[in-house]
Amino acid sequence: MSPILIGVTIAAVGRSHYVLYVLKRGNLASIVITWLVTLFVIGFWSWHWLAK
């Protein structure tokens, strides 16, 4: 996997968590979507790492 893509993904997911929990913006749908995306990314990276 590309290190640039990993960095952009971490920045985007981190930014969404920052907006939700530090700036206190968002609703229930945005919280659920953010956590689903976070779990998907962690799962994908884990599967990719374990499949090697």
PDB file of N, CA, C and O in Angstrom:
ATOM      1  N   MET A   1       0.837  -1.184   0.000  1.00  0.00           N
ATOM      2  CA  MET A   1       0.000   0.000   0.000  1.00  0.00           C
ATOM      3  C   MET A   1       0.880   1.245   0.000  1.00  0.00           C
ATOM      4  O   MET A   1       1.989   1.253   0.535  1.00  0.00           O
ATOM      5  N   SER A   2       0.365   2.257  -0.596  1.00  0.00           N
ATOM      6  CA  SER A   2       1.108   3.500  -0.729  1.00  0.00           C
ATOM      7  C   SER A   2       1.145   4.265   0.598  1.00  0.00           C
ATOM      8  O   SER A   2       0.105   4.466   1.224  1.00  0.00           O
ATOM      9  N   PRO A   3       2.326   4.687   1.025  1.00  0.00           N
ATOM     10  CA  PRO A   3       2.413   5.466   2.266  1.00  0.00           C
ATOM     11  C   PRO A   3       1.641   6.788   2.197  1.00  0.00           C
ATOM     12  O   PRO A   3       1.140   7.270   3.213  1.00  0.00           O
ATOM     13  N   ILE A   4       1.548   7.365   1.010  1.00  0.00           N
ATOM     14  CA  ILE A   4       0.792   8.611   0.866  1.00  0.00           C
ATOM     15  C   ILE A   4      -0.691   8.352   1.098  1.00  0.00           C
ATOM     16  O   ILE A   4      -1.361   9.132   1.774  1.00  0.00           O
ATOM     17  N   LEU A   5      -1.204   7.260   0.540  1.00  0.00           N
ATOM     18  CA  LEU A   5      -2.610   6.911   0.729  1.00  0.00           C
ATOM     19  C   LEU A   5      -2.909   6.615   2.199  1.00  0.00           C
ATOM     20  O   LEU A   5      -3.962   7.000   2.708  1.00  0.00           O
ATOM     21  N   ILE A   6      -2.004   5.944   2.867  1.00  0.00           N
ATOM     22  CA  ILE A   6      -2.179   5.667   4.292  1.00  0.00           C
ATOM     23  C   ILE A   6      -2.205   6.970   5.084  1.00  0.00           C
ATOM     24  O   ILE A   6      -3.039   7.135   5.974  1.00  0.00           O
ATOM     25  N   GLY A   7      -1.317   7.878   4.777  1.00  0.00           N
ATOM     26  CA  GLY A   7      -1.284   9.163   5.462  1.00  0.00           C
ATOM     27  C   GLY A   7      -2.541   9.981   5.239  1.00  0.00           C
ATOM     28  O   GLY A   7      -3.068  10.582   6.176  1.00  0.00           O
ATOM     29  N   VAL A   8      -3.024  10.009   4.011  1.00  0.00           N
ATOM     30  CA  VAL A   8      -4.248  10.748   3.702  1.00  0.00           C
ATOM     31  C   VAL A   8      -5.442  10.125   4.429  1.00  0.00           C
ATOM     32  O   VAL A   8      -6.303  10.843   4.938  1.00  0.00           O
ATOM     33  N   THR A   9      -5.493   8.804   4.478  1.00  0.00           N
ATOM     34  CA  THR A   9      -6.580   8.122   5.166  1.00  0.00           C
ATOM     35  C   THR A   9      -6.559   8.423   6.659  1.00  0.00           C
ATOM     36  O   THR A   9      -7.598   8.719   7.248  1.00  0.00           O
ATOM     37  N   ILE A  10      -5.384   8.347   7.274  1.00  0.00           N
ATOM     38  CA  ILE A  10      -5.269   8.655   8.703  1.00  0.00           C
ATOM     39  C   ILE A  10      -5.670  10.102   8.969  1.00  0.00           C
ATOM     40  O   ILE A  10      -6.352  10.383   9.954  1.00  0.00           O
ATOM     41  N   ALA A  11      -5.253  11.017   8.104  1.00  0.00           N
ATOM     42  CA  ALA A  11      -5.603  12.427   8.284  1.00  0.00           C
ATOM     43  C   ALA A  11      -7.112  12.641   8.153  1.00  0.00           C
ATOM     44  O   ALA A  11      -7.698  13.389   8.936  1.00  0.00           O
ATOM     45  N   ALA A  12      -7.738  12.000   7.185  1.00  0.00           N
ATOM     46  CA  ALA A  12      -9.177  12.192   6.971  1.00  0.00           C
ATOM     47  C   ALA A  12     -10.000  11.601   8.110  1.00  0.00           C
ATOM     48  O   ALA A  12     -10.943  12.228   8.592  1.00  0.00           O
ATOM     49  N   VAL A  13      -9.643  10.399   8.538  1.00  0.00           N
ATOM     50  CA  VAL A  13     -10.383   9.773   9.637  1.00  0.00           C
ATOM     51  C   VAL A  13     -10.119  10.527  10.945  1.00  0.00           C
ATOM     52  O   VAL A  13     -11.033  10.719  11.746  1.00  0.00           O
ATOM     53  N   GLY A  14      -8.901  10.941  11.154  1.00  0.00           N
ATOM     54  CA  GLY A  14      -8.581  11.726  12.345  1.00  0.00           C
ATOM     55  C   GLY A  14      -9.314  13.050  12.362  1.00  0.00           C
ATOM     56  O   GLY A  14      -9.795  13.486  13.408  1.00  0.00           O
ATOM     57  N   ARG A  15      -9.400  13.688  11.220  1.00  0.00           N
ATOM     58  CA  ARG A  15     -10.127  14.960  11.124  1.00  0.00           C
ATOM     59  C   ARG A  15     -11.604  14.773  11.439  1.00  0.00           C
ATOM     60  O   ARG A  15     -12.203  15.606  12.120  1.00  0.00           O
ATOM     61  N   SER A  16     -12.191  13.698  10.954  1.00  0.00           N
ATOM     62  CA  SER A  16     -13.609  13.480  11.224  1.00  0.00           C
ATOM     63  C   SER A  16     -13.860  13.225  12.714  1.00  0.00           C
ATOM     64  O   SER A  16     -14.855  13.697  13.263  1.00  0.00           O
ATOM     65  N   HIS A  17     -12.968  12.487  13.363  1.00  0.00           N
ATOM     66  CA  HIS A  17     -13.089  12.282  14.813  1.00  0.00           C
ATOM     67  C   HIS A  17     -12.885  13.599  15.562  1.00  0.00           C
ATOM     68  O   HIS A  17     -13.566  13.863  16.553  1.00  0.00           O
ATOM     69  N   TYR A  18     -11.967  14.409  15.099  1.00  0.00           N
ATOM     70  CA  TYR A  18     -11.721  15.718  15.714  1.00  0.00           C
ATOM     71  C   TYR A  18     -12.965  16.603  15.631  1.00  0.00           C
ATOM     72  O   TYR A  18     -13.352  17.232  16.616  1.00  0.00           O
ATOM     73  N   VAL A  19     -13.582  16.648  14.463  1.00  0.00           N
ATOM     74  CA  VAL A  19     -14.775  17.475  14.285  1.00  0.00           C
ATOM     75  C   VAL A  19     -15.918  16.965  15.167  1.00  0.00           C
ATOM     76  O   VAL A  19     -16.663  17.757  15.744  1.00  0.00           O
ATOM     77  N   LEU A  20     -16.051  15.644  15.269  1.00  0.00           N
ATOM     78  CA  LEU A  20     -17.144  15.094  16.067  1.00  0.00           C
ATOM     79  C   LEU A  20     -16.956  15.310  17.559  1.00  0.00           C
ATOM     80  O   LEU A  20     -17.894  15.706  18.251  1.00  0.00           O
ATOM     81  N   TYR A  21     -15.752  15.052  18.062  1.00  0.00           N
ATOM     82  CA  TYR A  21     -15.574  14.996  19.510  1.00  0.00           C
ATOM     83  C   TYR A  21     -14.895  16.219  20.114  1.00  0.00           C
ATOM     84  O   TYR A  21     -15.118  16.500  21.292  1.00  0.00           O
ATOM     85  N   VAL A  22     -14.094  16.948  19.381  1.00  0.00           N
ATOM     86  CA  VAL A  22     -13.444  18.139  19.926  1.00  0.00           C
ATOM     87  C   VAL A  22     -14.288  19.374  19.621  1.00  0.00           C
ATOM     88  O   VAL A  22     -14.544  20.193  20.504  1.00  0.00           O
ATOM     89  N   LEU A  23     -14.716  19.503  18.367  1.00  0.00           N
ATOM     90  CA  LEU A  23     -15.536  20.654  17.992  1.00  0.00           C
ATOM     91  C   LEU A  23     -17.014  20.454  18.322  1.00  0.00           C
ATOM     92  O   LEU A  23     -17.806  21.392  18.239  1.00  0.00           O
ATOM     93  N   LYS A  24     -17.382  19.225  18.697  1.00  0.00           N
ATOM     94  CA  LYS A  24     -18.761  18.878  19.083  1.00  0.00           C
ATOM     95  C   LYS A  24     -19.768  19.196  17.976  1.00  0.00           C
ATOM     96  O   LYS A  24     -20.829  19.766  18.231  1.00  0.00           O
ATOM     97  N   ARG A  25     -19.425  18.824  16.758  1.00  0.00           N
ATOM     98  CA  ARG A  25     -20.333  18.991  15.625  1.00  0.00           C
ATOM     99  C   ARG A  25     -20.718  17.617  15.110  1.00  0.00           C
ATOM    100  O   ARG A  25     -19.933  16.673  15.199  1.00  0.00           O
ATOM    101  N   GLY A  26     -21.905  17.506  14.579  1.00  0.00           N
ATOM    102  CA  GLY A  26     -22.344  16.248  14.000  1.00  0.00           C
ATOM    103  C   GLY A  26     -23.569  15.713  14.704  1.00  0.00           C
ATOM    104  O   GLY A  26     -23.942  16.174  15.783  1.00  0.00           O
ATOM    105  N   ASN A  27     -24.177  14.748  14.084  1.00  0.00           N
ATOM    106  CA  ASN A  27     -25.355  14.105  14.641  1.00  0.00           C
ATOM    107  C   ASN A  27     -25.102  12.606  14.752  1.00  0.00           C
ATOM    108  O   ASN A  27     -23.988  12.137  14.518  1.00  0.00           O
ATOM    109  N   LEU A  28     -26.134  11.867  15.107  1.00  0.00           N
ATOM    110  CA  LEU A  28     -25.970  10.429  15.308  1.00  0.00           C
ATOM    111  C   LEU A  28     -25.522   9.732  14.024  1.00  0.00           C
ATOM    112  O   LEU A  28     -24.692   8.825  14.067  1.00  0.00           O
ATOM    113  N   ALA A  29     -26.065  10.149  12.897  1.00  0.00           N
ATOM    114  CA  ALA A  29     -25.689   9.520  11.620  1.00  0.00           C
ATOM    115  C   ALA A  29     -24.205   9.723  11.321  1.00  0.00           C
ATOM    116  O   ALA A  29     -23.534   8.791  10.877  1.00  0.00           O
ATOM    117  N   SER A  30     -23.689  10.917  11.555  1.00  0.00           N
ATOM    118  CA  SER A  30     -22.278  11.167  11.274  1.00  0.00           C
ATOM    119  C   SER A  30     -21.372  10.402  12.247  1.00  0.00           C
ATOM    120  O   SER A  30     -20.280   9.978  11.869  1.00  0.00           O
ATOM    121  N   ILE A  31     -21.811  10.226  13.480  1.00  0.00           N
ATOM    122  CA  ILE A  31     -21.032   9.437  14.442  1.00  0.00           C
ATOM    123  C   ILE A  31     -20.972   7.981  13.992  1.00  0.00           C
ATOM    124  O   ILE A  31     -19.903   7.371  13.996  1.00  0.00           O
ATOM    125  N   VAL A  32     -22.114   7.428  13.607  1.00  0.00           N
ATOM    126  CA  VAL A  32     -22.167   6.025  13.171  1.00  0.00           C
ATOM    127  C   VAL A  32     -21.323   5.822  11.920  1.00  0.00           C
ATOM    128  O   VAL A  32     -20.558   4.861  11.841  1.00  0.00           O
ATOM    129  N   ILE A  33     -21.449   6.706  10.952  1.00  0.00           N
ATOM    130  CA  ILE A  33     -20.691   6.579   9.707  1.00  0.00           C
ATOM    131  C   ILE A  33     -19.192   6.690   9.971  1.00  0.00           C
ATOM    132  O   ILE A  33     -18.403   5.929   9.411  1.00  0.00           O
ATOM    133  N   THR A  34     -18.798   7.639  10.825  1.00  0.00           N
ATOM    134  CA  THR A  34     -17.374   7.802  11.136  1.00  0.00           C
ATOM    135  C   THR A  34     -16.806   6.540  11.775  1.00  0.00           C
ATOM    136  O   THR A  34     -15.714   6.101  11.414  1.00  0.00           O
ATOM    137  N   TRP A  35     -17.536   5.954  12.716  1.00  0.00           N
ATOM    138  CA  TRP A  35     -17.032   4.743  13.362  1.00  0.00           C
ATOM    139  C   TRP A  35     -17.045   3.539  12.419  1.00  0.00           C
ATOM    140  O   TRP A  35     -16.154   2.693  12.492  1.00  0.00           O
ATOM    141  N   LEU A  36     -18.037   3.452  11.541  1.00  0.00           N
ATOM    142  CA  LEU A  36     -18.045   2.362  10.558  1.00  0.00           C
ATOM    143  C   LEU A  36     -16.856   2.472   9.607  1.00  0.00           C
ATOM    144  O   LEU A  36     -16.218   1.467   9.290  1.00  0.00           O
ATOM    145  N   VAL A  37     -16.559   3.674   9.156  1.00  0.00           N
ATOM    146  CA  VAL A  37     -15.405   3.881   8.279  1.00  0.00           C
ATOM    147  C   VAL A  37     -14.108   3.556   9.019  1.00  0.00           C
ATOM    148  O   VAL A  37     -13.210   2.933   8.454  1.00  0.00           O
ATOM    149  N   THR A  38     -14.010   3.977  10.284  1.00  0.00           N
ATOM    150  CA  THR A  38     -12.816   3.684  11.075  1.00  0.00           C
ATOM    151  C   THR A  38     -12.611   2.181  11.215  1.00  0.00           C
ATOM    152  O   THR A  38     -11.500   1.684  11.029  1.00  0.00           O
ATOM    153  N   LEU A  39     -13.676   1.458  11.542  1.00  0.00           N
ATOM    154  CA  LEU A  39     -13.580   0.002  11.680  1.00  0.00           C
ATOM    155  C   LEU A  39     -13.252  -0.667  10.349  1.00  0.00           C
ATOM    156  O   LEU A  39     -12.488  -1.632  10.312  1.00  0.00           O
ATOM    157  N   PHE A  40     -13.825  -0.160   9.255  1.00  0.00           N
ATOM    158  CA  PHE A  40     -13.529  -0.711   7.936  1.00  0.00           C
ATOM    159  C   PHE A  40     -12.057  -0.535   7.583  1.00  0.00           C
ATOM    160  O   PHE A  40     -11.418  -1.464   7.090  1.00  0.00           O
ATOM    161  N   VAL A  41     -11.523   0.653   7.836  1.00  0.00           N
ATOM    162  CA  VAL A  41     -10.118   0.924   7.516  1.00  0.00           C
ATOM    163  C   VAL A  41      -9.202   0.035   8.354  1.00  0.00           C
ATOM    164  O   VAL A  41      -8.256  -0.550   7.826  1.00  0.00           O
ATOM    165  N   ILE A  42      -9.473  -0.069   9.646  1.00  0.00           N
ATOM    166  CA  ILE A  42      -8.655  -0.926  10.509  1.00  0.00           C
ATOM    167  C   ILE A  42      -8.759  -2.379  10.061  1.00  0.00           C
ATOM    168  O   ILE A  42      -7.754  -3.089  10.016  1.00  0.00           O
ATOM    169  N   GLY A  43      -9.960  -2.818   9.733  1.00  0.00           N
ATOM    170  CA  GLY A  43     -10.139  -4.185   9.251  1.00  0.00           C
ATOM    171  C   GLY A  43      -9.426  -4.448   7.942  1.00  0.00           C
ATOM    172  O   GLY A  43      -8.808  -5.498   7.767  1.00  0.00           O
ATOM    173  N   PHE A  44      -9.507  -3.504   7.024  1.00  0.00           N
ATOM    174  CA  PHE A  44      -8.842  -3.667   5.738  1.00  0.00           C
ATOM    175  C   PHE A  44      -7.330  -3.725   5.903  1.00  0.00           C
ATOM    176  O   PHE A  44      -6.668  -4.576   5.310  1.00  0.00           O
ATOM    177  N   TRP A  45      -6.780  -2.808   6.719  1.00  0.00           N
ATOM    178  CA  TRP A  45      -5.335  -2.823   6.934  1.00  0.00           C
ATOM    179  C   TRP A  45      -4.893  -4.094   7.646  1.00  0.00           C
ATOM    180  O   TRP A  45      -3.839  -4.643   7.325  1.00  0.00           O
ATOM    181  N   SER A  46      -5.676  -4.568   8.600  1.00  0.00           N
ATOM    182  CA  SER A  46      -5.334  -5.804   9.312  1.00  0.00           C
ATOM    183  C   SER A  46      -5.365  -6.995   8.364  1.00  0.00           C
ATOM    184  O   SER A  46      -4.461  -7.830   8.374  1.00  0.00           O
ATOM    185  N   TRP A  47      -6.416  -7.069   7.540  1.00  0.00           N
ATOM    186  CA  TRP A  47      -6.529  -8.169   6.597  1.00  0.00           C
ATOM    187  C   TRP A  47      -5.374  -8.118   5.588  1.00  0.00           C
ATOM    188  O   TRP A  47      -4.791  -9.148   5.251  1.00  0.00           O
ATOM    189  N   HIS A  48      -5.060  -6.941   5.122  1.00  0.00           N
ATOM    190  CA  HIS A  48      -3.973  -6.791   4.149  1.00  0.00           C
ATOM    191  C   HIS A  48      -2.626  -7.201   4.781  1.00  0.00           C
ATOM    192  O   HIS A  48      -1.799  -7.841   4.132  1.00  0.00           O
ATOM    193  N   TRP A  49      -2.424  -6.827   6.031  1.00  0.00           N
ATOM    194  CA  TRP A  49      -1.185  -7.151   6.723  1.00  0.00           C
ATOM    195  C   TRP A  49      -1.107  -8.648   7.032  1.00  0.00           C
ATOM    196  O   TRP A  49      -0.043  -9.251   6.893  1.00  0.00           O
ATOM    197  N   LEU A  50      -2.224  -9.254   7.449  1.00  0.00           N
ATOM    198  CA  LEU A  50      -2.228 -10.672   7.790  1.00  0.00           C
ATOM    199  C   LEU A  50      -2.166 -11.570   6.559  1.00  0.00           C
ATOM    200  O   LEU A  50      -1.698 -12.705   6.650  1.00  0.00           O
ATOM    201  N   ALA A  51      -2.628 -11.082   5.416  1.00  0.00           N
ATOM    202  CA  ALA A  51      -2.662 -11.897   4.192  1.00  0.00           C
ATOM    203  C   ALA A  51      -1.267 -12.051   3.569  1.00  0.00           C
ATOM    204  O   ALA A  51      -1.076 -12.893   2.692  1.00  0.00           O
ATOM    205  N   LYS A  52      -0.306 -11.257   4.009  1.00  0.00           N
ATOM    206  CA  LYS A  52       1.030 -11.340   3.404  1.00  0.00           C
ATOM    207  C   LYS A  52       1.750 -12.576   3.838  1.00  0.00           C
ATOM    208  O   LYS A  52       2.886 -12.806   3.424  1.00  0.00           O
TER     209      LYS A  52
END
